[in-house]
Amino acid sequence: MVCDMKFLDMLRMSCSSLWKRKVRTILTVLGVVIGTASIVVMVSLGLGLNKATMEEINQNGGLTTINVYQSGGGAYGYEVDFAGESGSKDQEEKRLDAELVETIRNLPYVENVSPVLSVNALAKYGMYECYLNIQGMQPEALEAMGIPVGEGELPKAGEEKLRFFYGNLILQDFSNAKTGEGYWMTGVMPDIDLMTDPMFVIFDMDAYYQSQSGGDSSTQPVAPPKKYLVEACGVAAGGPEDYRSYSWSVYCDINTLEQQLKKIFKNKAIPGQPTTKTGKPYKELYYNSIYVDVDSMEHVKEVQQRITEMGYQANSNAEWVESMQKQFANVQAVLGGIGAVSLLVAAIGITNTMMMSIYERTKEIGVMKVLGCDLRNIQMLFLMEAGFIGFIGGVIGLMLSEGISLIINKVIEQSGNTSMMSYIPPWLAGASILFAVVVGMAAGFFPSLRAMRLSPLAAIRNE
């Protein structure tokens, strides 16, 4: 008759056996603690570096963002048509226009598309002046960019008046118009409140400098261009040290900007826009670039390839991110391997503990066999003891690694870096405990086989 032991009985016997040999059990568990903590901390350093890099990329261009430019275009992103209004049809189609925006919008995996109209202007407030890089975009695209708002709000669609959203580092570019001194020379920010102080903006800078110099090339006097009072709708969050891709730019609603430019320049060519052979402007405004947001990082390369096949230049961080992730995977493997050495030593300690336990309990094993206990129960009894050692060591090791990770991040934070150097995600915490249990049971497998194969009579006669 074979006696089948219940699971709770085996668990109680395993815990009782380990408790009887407290010192040896504690030392064995300590080895697992050190091994588990070593692996978790080493892997967390690789994960933290990866996470910090991905966050940095996301804040400076985005992980799922594609920027589309005119292929072979000039400094403003498109070609100037010197062939006149009857220029080639191919040139017309290759410009960045509303039709292309709709074509890209209908591509698979594309979530958000916005044309980008770039304009340079001169801002003046009292004795201060600054050159602005104005980016006209659709408000929903600005929201998708995830720009943190420090004051005010992002531009809204359908606004009649042009309003600016300033990057957090714009003030650093303001300088004294008379002395030329600014933040980069004095280290002192100009006394300007972008949200409340009236900001006058000159869009026609050619006319402005010609009026300052006394006239154009024909020596005819040029009247100073009109200054426009432009209100601020918001300012991006961040201090002087927080540089992001949006920090030096000024954003506004593209439709409102287009209307303002057409009103200012009327029948004249807008700076940066292509013209005919006779210098006349086109009726349609062409864009400097197109902002494309894809649903996930896995689809960025596919969408980028489709846009490239249309004959346009498409830039993204996809290839760089893929290369960086491969490097981080190698770093994590090396760091994990270093930590695994400690756990291997702990596994040897578990094997030694279980072998000693079998030698000490030989007679007990023989009695169980004589009483008809199932051999699999005997094997499971010792496997549970080994697994229990791994579980206790894994839990304590995880707690220790969490403490070490916290200390590392605190030290890094005090040095001025806000990124997490050590990052332990939930899956790593669960995997570390499971791995410790598996290693413990694997280390106890061969001792459990020896216990199962002992001769009952020889075991009973053993002293």
C-alpha positions in Angstrom: 0.0 0.0 0.0 1.4 3.4 -1.1 0.8 6.3 1.2 0.3 9.7 -0.5 1.2 12.7 1.6 -0.8 15.9 1.4 0.7 19.1 0.1 0.2 20.9 3.4 1.9 18.1 5.3 4.9 18.2 3.1 5.1 22.0 3.4 4.9 21.8 7.2 7.6 19.1 7.3 9.9 21.2 5.0 9.5 24.3 7.2 10.1 22.2 10.3 13.2 20.7 8.9 14.7 24.1 7.9 13.8 25.6 11.3 15.7 22.8 13.1 18.9 23.8 11.4 18.5 27.6 11.7 22.2 28.7 11.3 22.8 26.6 8.2 19.5 27.7 6.7 20.2 31.4 7.4 23.7 31.1 5.8 22.2 29.4 2.8 19.4 32.0 2.5 22.0 34.7 2.8 23.8 33.4 -0.3 20.5 33.6 -2.2 19.8 37.1 -0.9 23.2 38.3 -2.2 22.8 36.5 -5.5 19.3 37.9 -6.1 20.2 41.4 -5.1 23.2 41.3 -7.4 21.2 40.3 -10.4 18.3 42.8 -9.8 20.6 45.7 -9.1 22.8 45.0 -12.2 19.8 44.6 -14.5 18.1 47.7 -13.0 21.1 49.8 -13.9 20.8 48.8 -17.5 17.0 49.3 -17.5 17.4 52.7 -15.8 19.9 53.8 -18.4 17.6 52.6 -21.2 14.6 54.4 -19.6 16.4 57.7 -19.1 17.6 57.6 -22.7 14.2 56.9 -24.1 12.7 59.7 -22.0 15.4 62.1 -23.3 14.7 61.1 -26.9 10.9 61.5 -26.3 11.4 65.0 -24.9 13.7 66.0 -27.8 12.0 64.9 -30.9 9.8 62.0 -29.9 9.9 58.2 -30.3 7.0 58.1 -32.7 7.5 61.3 -34.5 8.5 61.8 -38.2 9.5 65.1 -39.7 8.9 65.4 -43.5 10.9 67.8 -45.6 11.2 68.7 -49.3 13.7 66.3 -50.9 16.6 68.3 -52.2 15.1 71.6 -50.9 17.0 74.6 -49.8 17.4 76.1 -46.4 13.6 76.6 -46.0 12.8 73.0 -47.0 11.5 73.5 -50.5 12.9 74.3 -54.0 12.6 77.8 -55.5 10.9 77.5 -58.9 13.0 79.4 -61.4 11.0 78.0 -64.3 8.2 80.4 -63.8 4.5 79.6 -63.3 4.7 77.1 -66.1 7.4 75.1 -64.2 7.4 71.3 -64.3 4.5 69.4 -62.8 6.9 67.3 -60.8 8.2 70.3 -58.9 4.7 71.4 -58.0 3.8 68.0 -56.7 7.0 67.7 -54.6 6.3 70.8 -52.6 4.9 70.4 -49.1 1.3 71.4 -49.5 -2.2 70.7 -48.1 -2.7 67.8 -50.6 0.4 66.0 -49.3 -0.8 66.6 -45.7 -4.0 64.7 -46.5 -2.2 62.0 -48.3 0.0 61.3 -45.3 -3.0 61.6 -42.9 -4.6 58.6 -44.8 -1.5 56.4 -44.4 -1.9 53.4 -42.0 -0.8 53.8 -38.4 -0.7 57.6 -38.7 -2.5 59.3 -35.7 -1.7 62.9 -36.2 -0.5 65.1 -39.0 0.2 68.8 -39.0 1.9 71.2 -41.5 4.6 73.4 -40.1 5.0 76.9 -41.3 8.2 78.5 -40.0 8.7 82.3 -39.9 11.4 84.5 -38.5 10.5 87.7 -36.8 11.9 90.4 -34.5 10.4 90.9 -31.1 10.8 94.1 -29.2 10.0 95.1 -25.6 11.5 98.4 -24.3 15.2 98.3 -24.8 15.2 94.5 -25.4 14.9 92.7 -28.7 15.0 89.1 -29.8 14.8 87.1 -33.0 12.0 84.6 -32.9 11.7 81.3 -34.7 7.9 81.1 -35.0 6.4 77.6 -35.8 2.8 77.6 -37.0 1.1 74.3 -36.3 -2.3 72.8 -35.8 -3.3 73.0 -32.0 -4.0 69.2 -31.9 -0.5 68.5 -33.0 0.9 70.8 -30.3 -1.0 68.8 -27.8 0.3 65.5 -29.2 3.9 66.9 -28.8 3.3 66.8 -25.0 4.8 70.2 -24.3 4.4 70.9 -20.6 2.6 74.2 -19.9 4.1 76.3 -17.2 1.8 79.3 -17.6 -1.3 80.0 -19.6 -2.4 77.5 -22.3 -1.5 76.1 -25.7 -2.8 77.9 -28.8 -6.4 77.1 -29.7 -7.9 76.4 -33.2 -10.0 79.1 -34.8 -8.5 82.1 -32.9 -9.0 85.4 -34.7 -6.0 87.1 -33.0 -2.5 85.7 -33.3 -1.2 84.5 -29.9 2.2 83.1 -29.1 3.2 80.1 -26.9 6.8 80.7 -25.9 9.5 78.0 -25.2 11.0 78.1 -21.7 14.4 79.4 -22.9 13.2 82.2 -25.1 14.2 84.9 -22.6 17.8 83.8 -22.8 17.9 85.2 -26.4 16.7 88.7 -25.5 19.4 91.3 -25.5 19.8 95.1 -25.0 19.3 96.7 -28.5 21.9 99.4 -27.7 24.7 97.5 -25.9 24.1 94.0 -27.4 24.4 92.5 -23.9 22.1 89.7 -22.9 21.9 86.6 -20.8 24.9 84.9 -22.5 27.2 87.8 -21.6 25.8 88.9 -18.2 24.3 85.6 -16.9 21.2 87.7 -15.9 17.8 87.1 -17.4 16.1 90.2 -18.8 13.3 91.6 -16.7 10.5 90.6 -19.0 7.2 88.8 -18.2 6.2 87.1 -21.4 2.6 86.6 -20.2 1.9 90.2 -19.2 4.4 92.5 -20.9 3.4 93.9 -24.3 5.5 92.3 -27.0 5.8 94.1 -30.4 6.7 91.9 -33.3 8.1 92.9 -36.7 7.5 90.3 -39.4 8.9 92.3 -42.4 12.5 92.3 -41.2 13.9 93.2 -44.7 12.0 96.4 -44.6 13.0 97.0 -41.0 16.8 96.8 -41.7 16.5 98.8 -44.9 14.7 101.5 -43.0 17.5 101.4 -40.4 20.2 101.7 -43.0 18.5 104.6 -44.9 17.2 102.8 -47.9 17.4 99.8 -50.3 19.8 99.1 -53.1 18.3 101.9 -55.2 19.0 104.4 -52.4 15.3 105.1 -52.1 14.2 105.6 -48.5 12.2 102.8 -47.0 9.4 103.4 -44.5 9.7 101.4 -41.3 7.4 98.4 -41.2 4.5 98.2 -38.9 4.9 96.6 -35.5 2.2 94.2 -34.3 1.3 93.8 -30.7 1.1 90.0 -30.2 -0.3 88.6 -26.9 1.1 85.5 -25.2 -1.2 82.5 -24.6 1.3 80.5 -22.6 4.9 79.6 -21.7 6.4 76.2 -21.6 7.4 74.8 -18.2 11.0 74.5 -17.3 14.0 76.5 -16.0 17.2 77.8 -17.6 18.8 74.3 -17.5 15.8 72.4 -19.0 16.6 72.2 -22.6 14.1 70.5 -24.9 13.3 70.5 -28.6 10.7 73.2 -28.0 12.7 75.4 -25.7 13.9 77.9 -28.3 10.8 78.1 -30.4 7.6 80.1 -30.5 4.3 78.3 -31.4 1.0 79.5 -32.7 -2.0 78.3 -34.6 -1.0 77.8 -38.3 -4.3 79.1 -39.7 -4.1 82.3 -37.8 -0.5 82.8 -38.7 -1.3 82.3 -42.4 -4.0 84.9 -42.3 -1.7 87.3 -40.5 1.1 86.9 -43.0 -1.2 87.4 -46.0 -2.5 90.6 -44.3 1.0 91.9 -43.6 2.6 91.2 -46.9 -0.5 91.5 -49.1 0.7 91.0 -52.7 4.4 90.9 -51.8 6.3 87.6 -51.4 6.4 86.3 -47.9 10.0 85.7 -46.8 10.9 82.0 -47.2 8.1 81.3 -49.7 8.9 80.2 -53.3 8.3 82.7 -56.1 7.9 82.7 -59.8 10.5 83.8 -62.2 9.2 87.3 -62.1 9.3 87.3 -58.3 5.6 87.1 -57.8 4.3 84.9 -54.9 2.1 81.9 -55.4 -1.5 82.0 -54.2 -0.9 79.0 -52.0 1.4 79.0 -49.0 3.8 76.1 -48.9 5.0 74.5 -45.7 8.6 74.1 -44.4 7.9 70.7 -42.9 5.2 68.3 -41.9 4.9 66.8 -38.4 3.7 63.2 -38.4 2.8 61.2 -35.2 2.6 57.4 -35.6 0.6 55.2 -33.2 3.6 53.1 -32.0 7.3 53.0 -32.3 7.1 49.6 -34.1 5.4 51.3 -37.1 7.6 54.4 -37.5 10.0 52.8 -40.0 7.2 51.5 -42.2 5.5 54.9 -42.3 8.8 56.6 -42.9 9.6 54.3 -45.8 6.3 55.0 -47.4 6.9 58.8 -47.2 10.4 58.4 -48.6 9.0 56.4 -51.6 6.8 59.4 -52.4 9.9 61.4 -53.0 10.2 63.3 -49.8 12.8 63.4 -47.0 11.5 61.8 -43.8 13.5 61.9 -40.6 12.9 60.1 -37.3 14.6 58.7 -34.3 13.6 55.1 -35.2 17.0 53.8 -36.5 18.9 55.5 -33.6 16.4 54.1 -31.0 16.7 50.6 -32.5 20.5 50.8 -32.4 20.5 52.2 -28.8 18.1 49.4 -27.6 20.4 46.7 -29.0 23.3 48.3 -27.1 21.3 48.4 -23.9 20.2 44.8 -24.4 23.9 43.8 -24.6 24.7 45.9 -21.5 21.8 44.3 -19.5 23.0 40.9 -20.6 26.5 41.6 -19.4 25.4 43.1 -16.1 22.9 40.3 -15.5 25.6 37.7 -16.2 27.9 39.4 -13.6 25.1 39.2 -11.0 24.2 35.6 -12.0 27.7 34.5 -10.8 26.6 35.3 -7.2 23.4 33.3 -7.6 25.4 30.4 -9.0 27.5 30.4 -5.9 24.2 30.5 -3.8 22.9 27.5 -5.8 26.0 25.5 -4.9 25.3 26.4 -1.3 21.7 25.1 -1.5 23.0 21.9 -3.1 25.4 21.4 -0.2 22.7 22.2 2.4 20.3 19.7 0.9 23.0 17.0 0.7 23.9 17.5 4.3 20.2 17.4 5.2 19.8 14.0 3.4 22.8 12.5 5.3 21.4 13.7 8.6 17.9 12.4 7.8 18.8 9.1 6.2 16.9 7.0 8.9 13.8 9.3 8.6 13.8 8.7 4.8 14.1 5.0 5.4 11.1 5.0 7.8 9.0 6.9 5.3 9.8 4.3 2.6 9.0 1.4 4.9 5.7 3.0 5.7 4.9 3.0 2.0 5.3 6.8 1.3 5.3 7.6 -2.4 8.8 8.1 -3.8 7.6 11.3 -5.6 6.4 12.7 -2.2 9.9 12.1 -0.8 11.5 13.9 -3.8 8.9 16.7 -3.6 9.7 17.1 0.2 13.3 18.0 -0.5 12.5 20.1 -3.6 10.1 22.1 -1.5 12.8 22.8 1.1 15.2 24.0 -1.6 12.4 26.1 -3.3 11.5 27.6 0.1 15.1 28.6 0.6 15.1 30.3 -2.8 11.8 32.0 -2.1 12.9 33.5 1.2 16.2 34.6 -0.3 14.5 36.0 -3.3 12.0 38.1 -1.3 14.7 39.5 1.0 17.1 40.0 -1.9 14.4 42.0 -3.8 13.9 44.2 -0.7 17.6 44.7 -0.4 17.9 45.6 -4.1 15.0 48.1 -3.8 16.9 49.8 -1.0 20.2 49.9 -3.0 18.3 51.2 -6.0 16.8 54.0 -3.9 20.2 55.0 -2.5 21.7 55.0 -6.1 18.9 57.3 -7.4 19.2 59.6 -4.4 22.9 60.0 -4.9 22.4 60.7 -8.7 19.6 63.2 -7.9 21.9 65.1 -5.5 24.5 65.4 -8.2 21.9 67.3 -10.3 20.7 64.5 -12.6 16.9 64.1 -12.4 16.9 60.8 -14.4 16.6 57.4 -12.6 19.9 55.5 -12.8 18.3 52.4 -11.3 14.8 51.3 -12.4 13.1 48.1 -11.1 9.8 47.5 -13.0 7.2 45.1 -11.6 8.1 42.4 -14.1 11.7 42.4 -12.9 10.6 42.1 -9.2 8.3 39.2 -10.0 10.9 37.5 -12.2 13.6 37.8 -9.6 11.6 35.9 -7.0 10.5 33.3 -9.5 14.1 32.9 -10.7 15.4 32.4 -7.2 12.8 29.7 -6.5 13.6 27.9 -9.8 17.3 28.1 -9.0 16.7 26.8 -5.5 14.6 23.8 -6.8 17.2 23.1 -9.6 19.9 23.0 -6.9 17.9 20.6 -4.8 17.0 18.3 -7.7 20.0 15.9 -7.5 19.9 15.7 -3.7 16.2 14.9 -3.9 17.0 12.1 -6.4 19.5 10.7 -4.0 16.9 10.7 -1.2 14.4 9.0 -3.5 16.9 6.2 -4.5 18.1 5.4 -0.9 17.6 1.7 0.0 14.9 1.5 2.8 16.7 -1.2 4.8 20.2 0.5 4.5 18.6 3.8 5.5 17.0 2.3 8.7 20.2 0.6 9.7 22.1 3.9 9.3 23.3 5.5 12.5 
